[in-house]
Amino acid sequence: MSPWFQTFSKISAYLLGVLWVLPLLYAFWAAFHPPEYATQFSLTAPLTLENFISAWDQAPFFRYMLNTVVITSLILVSQLFLCTLAGYALAREKFAGRGFAFALVLTQLMVMPEVLIVENYRTLAGLNLIDSYLGVGLPYLASAFGIFLLRQTFKTVPQELEDAARVEGLSGLGIIWKVFVPLAFPTYLAFSLVSVSYHWNNFLWPLVVTNTEASRPLTVGMAIFGAPESGVDWSVISAGTLIAIGPLLILFLIFQRRFIQSFMQAGIK
């Protein structure tokens, strides 16, 4: 690789990084300054927390955040449980149609969730699950990506470890819990990060299936909060945005090194 190409790659990476972080920097500026300074970048501009107080009072952010945490946790726990069982079966168990079942999983990876919105809505309406936590999370309780990832990880576990566990008298579930799960911890952590990030920011499906504050997550609440008919105050909207992304941003800053290590060990590039 030539030095010119390396230099060009570094400059391009820095430029893309700056372009990516600019909206976030503006959100911080506008949120911590009075509205009249939202577009005036003056070093002498006074700092204020009034925008956060106004945003918190204008929208039920606590309820939105509680809904988001419950929905995200419900989806993650279900995905980890179901993907573990499915990944183990596809990696270690021998049964008729295993290859076909794995092919169906791979096929699901190529189907965008948005394609199934109408049918999913009709199904949930028939089950009377519209505007509920379970209704928001039900289409995502299993993950083809998680099954694929854990299957590939479980296939790398030496057969001798599984045989030794069987000799010790462990059941099938005991082998999964005491042998496979600990060895796949980096994969679980990496997948959990992807899942939480995706479902915390998911917008279209929750917008369709929620009608009230009882189950509305942060993304839908922010869209309603920042709608033009609600009045556009960029400082207050920026404060609301930081409230919405704050938990994920704080977690990333605290566990940044562990996040990167988990992705590298899990083989996610």
C-alpha positions in Angstrom: 0.0 0.0 0.0 1.5 3.3 -1.1 2.2 6.2 1.4 -0.1 8.4 -0.7 -3.0 6.0 -0.4 -2.4 5.6 3.4 -2.4 9.4 3.8 -5.6 9.7 1.7 -7.3 7.0 3.8 -6.4 8.7 7.1 -7.6 12.1 5.8 -10.9 10.6 4.5 -11.5 8.8 7.8 -10.9 12.0 9.8 -13.3 14.0 7.5 -16.0 11.4 7.8 -15.5 11.4 11.6 -15.9 15.2 11.7 -19.0 15.1 9.5 -20.5 12.4 11.7 -19.9 14.2 15.0 -21.0 17.7 13.8 -24.7 17.2 14.4 -24.0 15.8 17.9 -21.8 18.8 18.7 -24.5 21.2 17.5 -27.0 19.4 19.7 -24.8 19.9 22.7 -24.3 23.5 21.9 -28.0 24.3 21.4 -29.1 22.3 24.4 -26.8 24.1 26.9 -27.4 27.6 25.5 -30.4 30.0 25.4 -32.5 29.8 22.2 -31.2 33.1 20.9 -27.7 31.5 20.8 -28.8 28.3 19.0 -27.3 29.6 15.7 -24.8 32.1 17.2 -21.6 30.4 18.1 -20.2 32.9 20.6 -17.7 31.9 23.2 -19.3 34.3 25.6 -22.7 32.8 25.3 -24.2 31.9 28.7 -24.8 28.3 29.7 -28.2 27.1 30.9 -30.1 24.0 31.9 -33.5 25.6 31.2 -33.8 23.8 27.9 -33.6 20.4 29.6 -36.2 21.5 32.2 -38.5 22.7 29.4 -38.1 19.5 27.4 -38.8 17.3 30.4 -41.9 19.3 31.3 -43.3 19.4 27.7 -43.1 15.6 27.1 -43.4 12.5 29.3 -39.7 11.6 28.8 -39.6 9.4 31.9 -42.5 7.3 30.6 -41.0 7.1 27.1 -37.6 6.0 28.6 -39.3 3.4 30.8 -41.2 2.0 27.8 -38.0 1.9 25.8 -36.0 0.1 28.6 -38.8 -2.5 29.1 -39.2 -3.1 25.4 -35.5 -3.4 24.7 -34.9 -5.6 27.7 -37.9 -7.9 26.7 -36.5 -8.3 23.2 -32.9 -8.8 24.4 -33.7 -11.5 27.0 -35.9 -13.4 24.5 -33.3 -13.2 21.8 -30.5 -14.4 23.9 -32.6 -17.4 25.1 -34.1 -18.4 21.8 -30.9 -17.7 19.8 -28.8 -19.8 22.2 -31.1 -22.8 21.8 -31.4 -22.5 18.1 -27.7 -21.8 17.6 -26.7 -24.8 19.7 -29.2 -27.1 17.8 -27.9 -25.9 14.4 -24.2 -26.2 15.5 -24.1 -29.4 17.5 -27.2 -31.5 17.1 -27.7 -33.8 14.1 -31.2 -34.0 12.8 -33.0 -34.3 9.5 -33.3 -31.0 7.7 -30.7 -29.2 9.7 -29.1 -27.7 6.6 -32.5 -26.6 5.3 -33.4 -25.0 8.6 -30.1 -23.1 8.6 -30.8 -22.0 5.0 -34.1 -20.5 6.2 -32.3 -18.6 8.9 -29.9 -17.2 6.3 -32.9 -16.3 4.1 -34.4 -14.3 6.9 -31.3 -12.2 7.1 -32.1 -10.9 3.6 -35.7 -9.9 4.4 -36.1 -6.4 5.7 -38.5 -6.1 8.7 -40.3 -3.3 7.0 -41.6 -5.7 4.3 -43.7 -7.5 6.9 -45.2 -4.5 8.6 -48.7 -4.9 7.2 -48.9 -8.7 8.0 -47.4 -8.2 11.4 -49.9 -5.5 12.2 -52.8 -7.7 11.1 -51.5 -10.5 13.2 -51.1 -8.4 16.3 -54.5 -6.8 15.8 -56.0 -10.3 15.7 -54.2 -11.1 19.0 -55.3 -7.8 20.5 -51.7 -6.8 21.2 -51.7 -3.3 19.5 -50.3 -0.6 21.8 -48.6 -3.0 24.2 -45.0 -3.8 25.1 -45.4 -7.3 23.7 -46.9 -6.0 20.5 -43.8 -3.8 19.9 -41.4 -6.6 20.7 -43.1 -9.7 19.3 -41.7 -9.5 15.7 -38.2 -9.3 17.1 -38.2 -11.9 19.9 -36.0 -14.1 17.8 -33.1 -12.9 15.6 -31.7 -14.6 12.5 -28.5 -12.7 13.0 -28.1 -13.8 16.6 -28.8 -17.5 15.6 -26.2 -17.3 12.9 -23.6 -15.6 15.1 -24.0 -18.1 18.0 -24.1 -21.1 15.6 -20.7 -20.0 14.2 -19.3 -19.5 17.7 -20.7 -22.8 19.1 -19.1 -24.7 16.2 -15.6 -23.6 17.4 -16.1 -25.2 20.8 -14.0 -28.5 21.0 -16.1 -31.6 21.0 -13.9 -32.9 23.9 -15.4 -30.3 26.3 -18.9 -31.3 25.4 -18.1 -35.0 25.8 -16.4 -34.4 29.2 -19.5 -32.5 30.4 -21.7 -35.4 29.4 -19.4 -37.8 31.3 -19.9 -35.6 34.4 -23.6 -36.2 34.1 -24.7 -32.7 32.8 -28.0 -32.6 30.8 -28.3 -30.9 27.5 -29.3 -27.6 29.0 -26.6 -27.9 31.6 -24.0 -28.3 28.9 -25.2 -25.2 27.1 -25.3 -23.2 30.3 -22.0 -24.3 31.8 -19.9 -25.0 28.7 -21.1 -23.1 25.7 -22.5 -19.9 27.2 -19.3 -18.9 29.1 -17.1 -19.6 26.1 -19.3 -17.5 23.9 -19.4 -14.5 26.3 -17.7 -12.1 23.9 -20.3 -13.0 21.2 -23.2 -12.5 23.6 -21.9 -9.1 24.6 -21.3 -8.0 21.0 -24.7 -9.2 19.9 -26.3 -7.5 22.9 -24.8 -4.2 21.9 -26.1 -4.5 18.4 -29.5 -5.5 19.6 -29.9 -2.8 22.2 -28.6 -0.1 19.9 -31.0 -1.2 17.1 -34.1 -1.5 19.2 -33.4 1.6 21.3 -33.4 3.6 18.0 -36.1 1.6 16.2 -38.8 4.0 14.9 -41.0 2.7 12.1 -42.5 -0.3 13.7 -43.2 1.3 17.1 -44.7 4.3 15.3 -47.2 1.9 13.5 -48.1 -0.3 16.5 -48.3 2.3 19.4 -51.1 4.8 19.9 -50.6 6.1 23.4 -48.0 7.0 25.9 -48.6 3.7 27.6 -46.2 1.9 25.2 -44.7 4.6 23.1 -40.8 4.5 23.1 -38.4 7.4 23.0 -38.0 7.5 19.2 -41.7 7.9 18.5 -42.1 10.3 21.5 -39.2 12.4 20.1 -40.8 12.5 16.6 -44.0 13.8 18.1 -42.2 16.2 20.5 -40.2 17.7 17.6 -43.1 17.9 15.1 -43.6 21.4 13.5 -47.1 21.7 14.9 -45.7 21.4 18.4 -43.5 24.5 17.8 -39.9 24.4 16.7 -37.4 25.5 19.4 -34.1 24.0 18.4 -32.6 24.4 21.9 -35.4 22.5 23.5 -35.5 19.9 20.8 -31.7 19.4 21.1 -32.1 19.0 24.9 -34.8 16.4 24.3 -32.5 14.6 21.8 -29.7 14.4 24.4 -32.2 13.1 27.0 -33.1 10.3 24.5 -29.6 9.3 23.5 -28.0 10.0 26.8 -28.2 6.5 28.4 -26.6 4.8 25.3 -24.0 7.5 25.0 -23.0 7.3 28.6 -22.8 3.5 28.4 -20.6 3.7 25.3 -18.2 6.2 26.9 -17.9 4.1 30.0 -17.4 0.7 28.4 -15.9 1.8 25.1 -12.8 -0.4 25.3 -14.8 -3.5 26.4 -17.2 -2.8 23.5 -14.4 -2.8 20.9 -12.8 -5.9 22.4 -16.0 -7.8 22.3 -16.6 -7.0 18.6 -13.1 -8.0 17.7 -13.3 -11.3 19.6 -16.7 -12.1 18.1 -15.4 -11.5 14.6 -17.8 -8.7 13.7 -16.0 -6.4 11.3 
